[in-house]
Amino acid sequence: MSGPRRLSVPRRVAVRAGEDGLPLEVDGRAVDGVRESWLLEDRWWTERPLRRRYWELVTVCGRNEVVFHDLLSGRWWRQR
Amino acid sequence: MALIVCLLLPRFQLTTAAGGRDELLRGPAALAPEPGSQQVGEVSLAAEAFGVDPGMRLGEALARCPALSLIPPDPAGVADAWERLLVRLESIGAAVEPERPGLVCFDARGLLRLHGTRVGGDADRVKGVVEAARRAVRAPARYGVAPARFAAVAAAARARARRPVIVAGGRREARAFLAPLPVALLRARPALAELPEALERLGIRTLGELAALAPPALADRFGTAGVLAHELASGGDGALRPRPAGEFLRELLELPEAASGLQLERGLGVLIDRLLARRERRGRTLRAVVLSAALVERGGTWRAPVVFREALADPVRMRLALSPRLALMPAPAEELRLAVERFGPPASEQRALLKDPAAARRERLREAIRQTRAAAGPDAALRVLEVDPGSRFPERRALLTPFDG
């Protein structure tokens, strides 16, 4: 039996970030501007907590991207 | 004469609920009372040494053994593990009659030519059947073989792991085997649960003493219970009623955020849609289902069997029947499951005298979806269902579920 298919599942993305954590490149495309950034924390009372720093960005080619940095694993993900 | 094999797994519910935490079972432990009850379930050997018995009130059990560990019951896990074990037994050709989780009987006569050894009488040949069952079950069970079910259960209770107790012969031999055993064994039958105490007060302590009494005298004193007890003590019992071979159809939904209330109802809707879209259903209605859940923070599991008033294939009516059960769940759930226990007859569509265009369109759409699914599987026609639209995490907001037409 296959599980239910969720929408908006995060996918891995290559992000180069500065020392302050600000994304500079997403998939090799330079970041033109940051539209918004927010922090999400949840399930901190369980063994599988979630801590994410989201960034809504515009790249130089005009693409709108939403990426987040998993603050526990250190990986970057794209989410639509 | 029948050749009944009894398989007994002592403390099956307790062991399943404890999972891999064997160190818990080495000390005094008991299954915590079910919601709404005050009585402990199965108890460990160490707890028995403190005088704690299954069915004892929690307060009394704790008074007798203050160090008693309480393990949350896991009815869904027990049902799953038990079903897997029964299916393994059925895979060797056994027509099983499960009595309760941990105790099952089957008649070995039909299996002697298949699994029995080639030499010796039935009693020797049945060892091959027991060995086949042992290989299939892959669990440390105890086996008893006797001409009747009651004697087989008594034999299994006296057996050790890897050493089955086999009572060869017929009714007379079964009666001789049972004769020195205590009348307390009759408690295993719910209809006779009260009888042993009365018999002991009258000085009848063994099944042999009971069998020596005249049946009319027992009927005068105890009614039908007395007659049944005499029949059992004399080495007889009713015929087995094996369960019909079933189909196992189940859908489960993991809930990343412990869910309750509206989210749970939406999750239930997803499960119903997915279950109805399964190819194995083959257009049949559902007569009985089991709704179960894994509770948060290792709170065990919860299980609710539901029999519909009439066999259903309508997702809306199924939701109406099942949603109120969700309110009975004692804690938020991490995982929700819905399994078919029994199918009904195939769904039939009554045609109206005057055809409604909207109904005709719906019917065409439903037929198109049915054909698409037949060709491409249950995921061929999907719709987006908002499970938790207010969640801060986008992946939790919506999922794809089968389009119910």
Interface residues (C-beta under 8 A of the other chain):
Chain A: M1 S2 G3 P4 R5 R6 L7 S8 V9 P10 L40 D42 R43 T46 L50 Q79 R80
Chain B: R250 E251 L252 L253 E254 E257 V270 R274 E297 D379 L382 V384 R392 F393 P394 E395 R396 R397 A398 L399 L400 T401
